[in-house]
Amino acid sequence: MIGVPSEASRIVMRSLDPRIPLAHKIEPHEEASYSQLVIKKLLDEIATNGVYWSSGVINKERVAKLKKRKIIVYGGPVVTATEMRQLRDECKTDGVITEYPDLLSTI
């Protein structure tokens, strides 16, 4: 499940069933509200199984840090083959989110 990015929502979902894998989400329109300090804190402390972060928040170093903590990383939403290639090849995300699955055949 991907819940709203708050500890309160994760607590509620975990109380319903602690086996539910949870993910933290940052959408493109939210990027500006996440300072470098907030991102660093999330990288170090977030209690989640995965993240779905926008392409603008994801970079190679952040993905490596999350994966070191065994957190699955998805990037997106992807609208171009270049973005898909960058997330897959440079950043090494576990997956990408897109409304354009035909892009996969172009990379």
Steps between C-alpha positions, in 0.01 A plus 500: 500500500615852434365731764520872547850599610439523872600289794138514621372324186767230530406442865133458406576259216745298711236474776256351248747235388872519581579271206386755239804632313489879499655759274567871537400725210631835373328625187648758259279784623626436855874508420545867590362447850770240579821677602837325482487467880161328486621262228811417704285426805273276292800314359629434852180442695194419291328182617357354180547207263521708185491847354334641193681825446489735205786505254612841628558365852673178399870482427760223501625575853152511652400174337818333627435624854139377495598163357766463769209523745316236292238750382357439152522807274258594221533820300252691293271585356710452188386658173810463282737219408790716621350521849434126503856425392643737763301345784583147387863534390646793695297504820443122516140524622308177552229620264335793332143624500359613167176539312696427182608133515587509129809704599659178622533373144698813407773451755 
